Amino acid sequence: MKTKIKNIIISFSFLGALLFLMVASIIAPDIDISNSERRTLLQLPELSWDAVVNKDIDGDRYFDNLEEYLLDQFVWRDGFRTINSATRRYAFMQKDVNDIFVLKGNIFSMYYQFNEKAVEQFAGVYNKVISRYFSKNGANIYYTIVPDKSYYASEANGYLSINYDKLYSTMQNKLSDHTYIEIRDLLDINDYYKTDLHWDQTKIIDVANKILASMGNEGNVSLEDFEQKKFEGFEGSYYGQAALPLKKDTLIYLTNEMLENCKVSYLDEGEFGKTGKVSFIDVPMYAEEKLGGVDSYDVFLWGARSLIQIENPNCDNGKELVIFRDSFGSSLAPLLASEYSKITILDLRYVKSDFIGFITTFSDNCDVLFMYNSALVNTPAVIF
């Protein structure tokens, strides 16, 4: 009799929990964006006969979209993700979950499939840009590869890792006519955020100085030249992927009177897309309004932008630096600004190389720096 009562209690408790979660999910307002997953969540699909019987552009029918919507808007979604991740890591002792692993509170993403064709394609685009825009203006061409932070942790701790030596040597063979700047030896795991893939701006002063010196500048930037502004509680891109209650980072960005006096502007991509007209929007060096948003790292030069210009009125040497970069360059560029009258920053992920001539021009004898991180170099069809 006692066993029967216990089974009834368990059954009704289980049904009650399901009913509670169902009602809570219905009552709770829909969420537009998941900060932890850094993506837009699906909203309730519109019910119509056409939606039920026909497929949409993704090949899904109404009930496929409804299922995805219910999963996205399930109440306490992040809590269940944390339980799942913690159980797999600590109860079942998995070394990684969905290619994310954690070492002493430091979160990493595994990169282990070397793609030589992708690296060669990346180098091919570099050479195409150099030949098309800089072969006749006497430009000085330099390049570097930013190691992703798993470079300093994966192999040493028994995790899968790509052949970084092969990646770097392939790039150097394809770009042998240009000056390579080695920075791997200047970095270690402590120079990157614990919850994010990016480096800490305060830890790359030596990187900035080596790049400046390699391009013929003085290269004497010092941390004491800047005021440090802090944002506590930074949840990097890996924080949500790990889905664990780990310690958050402190994001620090460096400024001073020189940087605050620089004229910074980015291409009005909406206007250019609609009319083909090239116009710029003037902004501060740092996008403080981005702090606490989906990606606080966007504080550096306003995040993903196809074209940014920095004009330094305190530098009258007339020198221009052109940087082709990913998001790592957003925090590096301000540290290089003291040595150049103008810095033009382009991201080939957001502007096709064939269109560069429509949105900007370059001065003669400019310095050109190509810099992307190793994970992007190893990814197919990132730039064209």
N, C-alpha and C positions, 0 to 999 in steps of 0.2 A: 504493500500500500504506500509506504514511504517513497519507494522508487517511482511509483506512478505519479505521486504528487510532485516529486522533484522534476520529472520529465515534463509535466504540465507547466510548472513554473518556468523552466528553461525555455520551453517552446513559446509561451506567451511573452516572456521577456525578449526573446529574439524577434518575435513579430512586432512587439511594441517598439523596439529599437528601429526596426525597418520603417514602421509607420511614422515614428517621430522624425526620422531623417527625411522621409518623403515629404511630409508636411512642411518641415523646416525649409527644404529646398524649394518648395512651391511658394512659401511666404516670403523668403529672403529675396531682396531685390537683386536683379542680375548685375553682375560686375562686368565692366567694359574691358579692363586690362588687368592682367596678372603681373604684378611687379616681380614676383619671385621667378616666374617663368619667362618674363620679358616678351610677352606676346599678347595680341588682342584675343579675347575670349569670344566664342560664338554666341550670338544672340538668337532668340526664339525665331525660327524660320516662319515665314508667312505661309499659312495654310491655303492652298488652292488646288483645284482639280489638276491643273497643269503641273504643279509642283509634285503631286502625288504620282502621276502616271509617267511623267517625262523626267529625264535626267538633266542636271544642270551642266555647266561647262566643265566641272570637275568629274563628271560621270556619276554623281550621287543623286539619289531620289530624296523626297521629302523626309522619309523616315530615317534615312542615313544621316541627314543633317540634324534631325531631331535627337537622335542618339548621341551625336557628338556634342550638341548643345547641352543635353542633360549631364553629360560627363564633365563638361567645362564649368557648368553652373552648380555642380553638386556642393551642398553646404559643407563647410569645413574641409574643403579640398586640400588646402595646404597642410592641415593637420594629418590627414590620411597619408599624404605624400611623405611626411616626416616619419610616421610610424612605419611605413613600408621601407624607407631607406634605412632607418635605424635597425629594423629587424634583420634586414639582409646583411648589413655590415657587422653588427655586433652579436646577433643571435646565430646567424648562419655563417659568420666569419668570411663573407665575400671580400676579396681584396679591393674590388671596384664594383660600382653600380652604374650601369649605362656609361661606361668608360670614364667615370669620375672617381677619383680616389683621394683620400685625405691622409696627410702625414703631419702629425702634431699641430692640428688645427689649420694647416695650409692645404688648400684645395687645388687639385690638378685635373686637367683633362688629358687623356692618353691620345697621342698621335703615333701610330705605329705602321701605317701603310705608306711606304715611300712610293711616290708617283713620279718617275723620271720624266714622263711625257709632259706632266703638268709643270714641272720645273723648267723644262726646255721651252715650253710655250710661254711661261712667264718671262724668261730671258729674251725670247723672240720679240715680245711686245716692247721690252726695254729698248732693244736695238732698233726696232721700228720707230719708236718715238725719238730716239737720238738722231737717227738718220734723217727723219722728216723735219725736225724742228731745230736741231742744234748743229748740224754738220757744217753749216756755212757761216755761223756767227761767232766762231772761235770760243765756244763754251768749254768750260772745264768740267769733265764728267766724273762723278764719284758715285759709289754705291756701297751700301752696307745691308746686312741681313740681321734683323733683330731676332734673337733666339726666343722661342716661346719658353715659358718658365719650366715646362716639363723636361726641357733639355738638361736642367740641373738636378733632376730628381728621379726620372723614370728608371733608367737603366741601373743606377746605383741602388735602387730599392726593389729591384726585381720586377718592374713593370715593363710591358712592351714599349718599344721606342722605335722611331724611324731611324734610318741610317743618316744621321746629321752630317757626318763627314762626306758622304756621297752627295747629299743635297748641296752643301757648300761648294764642294769641288766642281759639281756640274755647273752651278751658277758662275763660278770663277772662270771655267773653261769657255763658257758662252759669252762672257763679258771681259775677255782677256785684254781688250784694247783700252779698258777704262780702269780707274784707280779704285781698288777695293779697300775699305776701311774696316779692319777687324775690331769688333767690340765685345766678343764673347768673353774674353779674358778680364774685362772690366766689370762684369756682372756676376751675381750669384743669386741664390734663391731669396735672400733677404732684400733684394732690390725690387721685388715684385709684391703687389698686394696679396695678402693671404686668401682673399675671397674672389679675386679677379685675375684675369690673364695679363693685365697691363703692369707696366713698371711704375714705380713711385717717382714722381718728378723730383723730389728732394734727393733721390739716390742716384740720379743720372748726370750729376754735374760733371763727373769725370768723362762720361760718354760725350757730353756736349763739347767739352774742351778738346778731346781727341779729334772729333769731327771737325771742329773749327780749325785746329792746328793742321790737320791733314789737308784742308782746303786753303792753306796759306794765310790764315788769320792768327791773331795772337793766342787765342784759346786760354784766357785767364779768368773765366767766369768763376765766381765764388758763391757759395751758399749765403755768405754774409752780405752779399749784394742785394738780397731780397727780403721782403717781409713774408712770413709764412701765415697763410690763412687756412684754417682747419674746418673740416666738416666731419663730425662724429657720426658713427653708425652707418658707414658706407657698406652697402651690400653689393659686392661685385657680381659679375655675370655668372661666376661659378657658385655663388652662395645659394641661389634658388635651385640650381641643378643638383647640388648636393642634398638639399632638403633636410638639413640637420641643424640643430640649435647651436651653431658655432659662434665664436666671438667675431663681431663685425670689425671692419677696418676703420681707420681714421684717414680720410682723404685730405691731402695737403696740396695747395697750389701756391706758387710763388709769384709775387708781384713786386713792383717798385715804381718809382716815379717815371722812369724811362718807358716801361711797358704801358703804364696808364696813359702816357702821352702819345703812344703809337696810334695811328689810324688803322683800324681793322675793319674789313668789309668782306662779305661773302656774296657770291653770285646769287641773284634772285632767280632761282631755278624755275619757280612757277611762271614768272614773266617770260623767261627764255623759252620754256616749253610751249607757251601759248602763242607768243608773237615772234620768237626768234630774236628779240631785242636783248642786248647785253646791258644789264643794269645791276647795281650792287646795293646791298643793305649795310649801312654802317652799324657796328656793334662794339661793345667793350671786348677786351682781350679774353675775359673769362665770363662764361654764361652762368652766373650765380643762380639764376632762376631754375637751372636744371638740377641743382642739388636737391636731393630727396625725391626726385622723379624716378621714372623707369630706369634710367641709367645716369647716375650722378657723374660718371666719368665724362659725360658730355659737357661738363663745365669747361673742359679744355677745348678752346676754339670751336665751341658750338656743335660738337659731335660730327656726324657724317655730313660732309659738305664736298661738293665736286671741286669748288674753287674758292680759295680764301686769299686775300691780300693783306699784308702787314707793311705799312709804311712808317719808318722811324725818322721823325724830324730831328732827332738828336744825333743822327749819324749822317754826315755829309760827304761820305766817300764815293757815293754814286754806285756802289756795288749792289748787284741783285743776286739773290739766292733763289733757285727754283727747287722745290721739294716735291717729289712724287712719293706719296706715303699712304699708310693706313692710320688707324687711330693712335698708334704709338707715336707718330709724328706730331700729333696734336699737343702733347705735353712737352715734346722736345723743342719744337719751333720757337716758343718764347725764350728759351735759353740761348738761342742763336741770334736773336734779334739785335743785340747790341753791336754786332759787327757788320750789319748790312743796312743800307738805306731802304731796301725793299725786299720782302720775301713773298714769293708767289707759291702757293701750296695747292697741289692738285691731287686728287684721289682717282686713280684709273678704275676703281670699282664703280664709280658713279658718273664718269664721263668717258665715252669711248675715245680712244686715242685719235681717231680720224677727225673728231670734232674740236680738238684743243685749239686749233687755229681760228675757230669761229668765236671763241670766248676770251682769248687773251693773246698777247704777243710778248716776246722776250727780248731783253736788251743784249747787245753784243758783249762777248766775253763774260757772260754770267757764269756763276757756279751752279752746277746741277747735281742734286743729291737724290738718288733713288733709295728708298728704304721701305721695306715691307717685312712683316714678321714671318718666320720660317713656316708656320702653319699655313698661311695664305699662299706662300710661294709653292707649297706642296699640294695646293687645292686646284683642281682643274677648272678652267674657264672662269676665273675670278676677274681678270682684266682682259681687255680686247684692244 
